[in-house]
């Protein structure tokens, strides 16, 4: 893309949400600072999801779009990292809207931009980094603030050298990635744990999504793995405040600077972001009442949320809730595992049994269980296992996912911190909003819903029924995709089979990018048998 438009914002928002969903569990594993509560990836995903949901459909000016997106992030920010991210997003969007006016005056005249697209992006990233530092009462290097500053510096250097918009973005991502690797040495707690900063890793994922959109090349940011820790894990949990306090605050802008200083005297990890009378407040403190009363003194706190760190599960502790998914291939099993699910092997020709699901339930040691059968024939098996498990006093819900891609959509929104009912509802909604299809090769002559097929024909499946018969697998796949997208959709997921020709998925991706530029495409290696492609549309 050569311009930062509403379309570019929408594409970036959707792509980043997909990538944060993929990286969520890995980022959670990195989370040891400021509190080792293992939720940074989840908080970033939920913050970004709130921003995406706040972006209205239909005609919008650029200023309206960035304002809605930034406000959504502000209102939906979760945790320390989410609040800082909301400030970065909001400040960056506001600055872009100032420097790149897209609105026409009453005479229909479009105002001249103050600078080029590339320079505007670099300037906005710099402004956003400054705003994020200003929002934190006591900024600490080796965190996502450091990564944001590095991205801005890299972008500004490229812009000053006359680079294009895409090249400026590439420079920002490269600088951010380099800065992320250095965070391990900048903070003792990260060095002792052998990790990079979790919030910084999430920010690199978000910037990588921008690179994907502006360059037109799919970019996947892998979350850095742990390195050898320099001290034992027992040193990672220093004494600190007992509670995380968050709330929205209606207050005059001029009162916030003093408020932030008073809050810093009460606790740590103080972040206050927002503007125009609405603020999001975050602090770690021992005195919850005092933290809220400071807000009352200058305005109206609302949507107050308090978390007692001692009540939060640690990585080593048995999970209170487990999601158990039936996976039809090695790649799919890895995807589900990375997203936090326990896996039971299943799929065509290898149906899992009630006993196998019960064994997985028992092994999880969880008291709350969510089952994702991911196959219409496995739903009854999962229901039988759920009935047996409930007799043992467990709380079990079966989400009737009829396809692997529906299971992937469900596990992506799994939130262990939510109530059991809310978690089940969100996963059910995500699965229900995912249409599914596949392509396969006929192994015998038969009559289908689409007519008579012969051995070797390419068959297209839409929502569980044979919908088309052709002689070419690519033609069948294109037909399935077009039918699925005919009902609308923003994200196309392609899962390749064990023996699939890589060109097959590439051809579908080219077709969608050519004819449906509003749709994002992600491709995973599923390793499933019989179906060269599984396809999902959300």
RAJO-V489385 format. One record per residue. N is the residue number from 1. PSI is psi as a letter, one per 20 degrees, with the letter a starting at -180 (NA if undefined). Layout:
n = (N	N)
psi = (PSI	PSI)
This chain:
n = (1	2	3	4	5	6	7	8	9	10	11	12	13	14	15	16	17	18	19	20	21	22	23	24	25	26	27	28	29	30	31	32	33	34	35	36	37	38	39	40	41	42	43	44	45	46	47	48	49	50	51	52	53	54	55	56	57	58	59	60	61	62	63	64	65	66	67	68	69	70	71	72	73	74	75	76	77	78	79	80	81	82	83	84	85	86	87	88	89	90	91	92	93	94	95	96	97	98	99	100	101	102	103	104	105	106	107	108	109	110	111	112	113	114	115	116	117	118	119	120	121	122	123	124	125	126	127	128	129	130	131	132	133	134	135	136	137	138	139	140	141	142	143	144	145	146	147	148	149	150	151	152	153	154	155	156	157	158	159	160	161	162	163	164	165	166	167	168	169	170	171	172	173	174	175	176	177	178	179	180	181	182	183	184	185	186	187	188	189	190	191	192	193	194	195	196	197	198	199	200	201	202	203	204	205	206	207	208	209	210	211	212	213	214	215	216	217	218	219	220	221	222	223	224	225	226	227	228	229	230	231	232	233	234	235	236	237	238	239	240	241	242	243	244	245	246	247	248	249	250	251	252	253	254	255	256	257	258	259	260	261	262	263	264	265	266	267	268	269	270	271	272	273	274	275	276	277	278	279	280	281	282	283	284	285	286	287	288	289	290	291	292	293	294	295	296	297	298	299	300	301	302	303	304	305	306	307	308	309	310	311	312	313	314	315	316	317	318	319	320	321	322	323	324	325	326	327	328	329	330	331	332	333	334	335	336	337	338	339	340	341	342	343	344	345	346	347	348	349	350	351	352	353	354	355	356	357	358	359	360	361	362	363	364	365	366	367	368	369	370	371	372	373	374	375	376	377	378	379	380	381	382	383	384	385	386	387	388	389	390	391	392	393	394	395	396	397	398	399	400	401	402	403	404	405	406	407	408	409	410	411	412	413	414	415	416	417	418	419	420	421	422	423	424	425	426	427	428	429	430	431	432	433	434	435	436	437	438	439	440	441	442	443	444	445	446	447	448	449	450	451	452	453	454	455	456	457	458	459	460	461	462	463	464	465	466	467	468	469	470	471	472	473	474	475	476	477	478	479	480	481	482	483	484	485	486	487	488	489	490	491	492	493	494	495	496	497	498	499	500	501	502	503	504	505	506	507	508	509	510	511	512	513	514	515	516	517	518	519	520	521	522	523	524	525	526	527	528	529	530	531	532	533	534	535	536	537	538)
psi = (q	i	q	n	r	h	g	g	g	g	g	g	g	g	g	h	g	g	h	h	g	h	i	g	h	h	g	h	h	i	o	i	p	i	p	m	j	l	j	g	g	g	g	g	g	h	g	h	g	h	g	g	h	i	o	q	r	a	p	q	r	g	g	h	g	h	g	g	g	h	h	g	g	g	h	j	p	p	r	g	h	h	g	g	g	h	g	g	g	g	g	g	g	g	h	g	h	g	h	m	p	i	q	q	a	h	j	j	p	p	q	p	q	h	r	r	g	g	h	h	g	g	g	h	h	g	g	g	g	g	h	g	g	h	i	p	g	n	q	p	q	j	a	h	g	g	g	g	g	g	g	g	g	g	g	h	g	g	g	h	j	k	r	r	g	h	h	g	g	g	h	g	g	g	h	g	g	g	h	g	h	i	h	h	i	h	p	g	h	g	g	h	i	k	r	r	p	g	h	h	g	h	h	h	g	g	h	h	h	g	g	g	g	h	i	j	p	p	p	p	o	p	p	p	r	q	r	o	q	i	r	q	h	i	i	i	m	r	p	r	q	i	q	p	p	q	q	q	p	o	q	q	h	i	i	h	g	h	g	g	g	h	h	h	i	h	b	a	l	p	p	o	q	b	r	k	i	p	q	p	p	p	q	p	q	h	n	g	g	h	h	h	h	h	g	h	h	i	b	o	q	r	l	p	p	p	p	o	h	h	i	p	q	r	h	i	q	q	q	h	p	q	p	p	q	p	p	j	r	g	g	g	g	h	g	g	g	h	i	j	q	q	p	p	p	b	r	p	i	m	p	q	r	h	h	h	g	h	h	h	g	g	h	h	k	q	i	p	p	p	p	n	h	k	p	h	i	i	g	h	g	h	g	g	h	g	g	g	h	h	h	j	j	q	o	p	p	o	o	m	p	j	q	h	h	h	h	g	h	g	h	h	j	p	o	h	i	r	q	g	g	g	g	g	g	g	h	g	g	g	g	h	j	o	q	q	r	r	q	r	p	p	i	r	p	r	p	r	h	i	a	p	q	r	p	i	q	p	p	p	p	o	l	i	q	p	h	q	p	r	i	p	h	g	g	g	g	g	g	g	g	h	g	g	i	h	j	r	q	h	p	p	p	p	o	q	r	g	k	q	p	h	h	g	h	h	g	g	g	g	g	g	h	h	i	m	i	i	p	q	p	q	p	q	o	h	j	q	r	h	o	h	p	p	p	q	p	NA)
